[in-house]
Amino acid sequence: MTEIEREELISTAKAAINNDPIGWFDELYDLANRNSSMIPWARMSPNPIMIDWVKENITGGKALIVGCGLGDDAIGLEELGFQVTAFDISEQCINWCRERFSESSVDWQVADILEPPAKWIEQFDLVVEIHILQAIPDGGIRELAAKNLPKLLNKDGFLLCIGRLDNGRQMIQSPPWPLKEDWLKASFSEINLHGFTQFTYQESIDVTRYYAAWRN
């Protein structure tokens, strides 16, 4: 598939965002037809920032991956010794994960961060959110998603968030929308800030990013 065809596919899925600001992901995974190159956020390997942070700050326990995509971050944590639950709003996505990692012990689930299962409340030593909040429109929906994340932490549990940082220079009209540092800190003010770091990738030096952690 050509780059033009790929962009057209993504645009087709994003067109649903006005009517269904979260559910359009399922359409995209369906249209991709198991071709990972059609999923623009599919790294196909664990996020290196997440892996390095986890190695330095927490050893094992129960981990939850929010909006797990094609599952590589969940597998990365499993390989570090965590008991991992990974979920996504898209059933197509979760079925794809189960096919890719059929031998894995990861608990793959279809779920919605706006209404997380009651059995997950206060259950996890580590909750990881990477580019999920900034894929959700603001105006109340994103705020609700952020409010639900700390509820999933057990006593002393960590919340790790990674994404693009709004430094006031971006003109972004579609997701992912960069997030402001002040908004992030205010959203999780009921738990303790463990660290907030800005960084860039060499291949996209003009894009300011962040990783930030809070502890219950």
C-alpha positions, 0 to 999 in steps of 0.5 A: 500500500502506498503512502497516499493510500495509507493516509487516506485510510487513516483519514477515513477512520478519523472522519468518525471522530465528530460522532464517536471520539473514541470508537473510531479506533476500532474502524482504523484497526479493522481497515488495517486488515492486520497490516501494522504499517497502517497503524501510525502509532504502532512502534512494534517494540516496547516504548524505550522510555517506559522500559528505562523508567520501569527498570529504575523505579519499580520491580514487578507487581501488577501492571495495567497498560491503558490503550495497549494498541498492538501490545508491545508495551504489555509484552515488554512489561511481562518480560520484566516480570510483571503480571500484566493486564492490557486493554483497548477500546477496540475489539479489533485491536485486542483480537490482533494482540491475542493473535500476535502473542498467543503464548503470552500470559498478558490478560488482554481485555476490551475496556473503556478508560471512561468506564473502567471495570470495577474490579480494576479499582485500586488493583495495580502497582503500575498504570501506564498511559502512553499517548492515550489522553492526547488522543481523546478530545478535551471538553470533558471527555479527556478530563474524565479519562484522566480522573479515572487513572489514579483510581486504578492504583493500589497503595503506593502504586505508580502512574506513568504517562508519556506523550507530546508536550504542548510548549505553545508552538504547536498548531495541531488540529487533529489527534494526538493533541499535545498536553500542557504540563500545567494541565497534567499536574493539575489532573493528577494533583491528588497523587504525588508527583514523582518526576516530570521530564521533557525530552526529544527524539533525535528523529523528531527533534522539533517535537517536545515530549514528556514522561511523568510519574505520580505515586499514590 
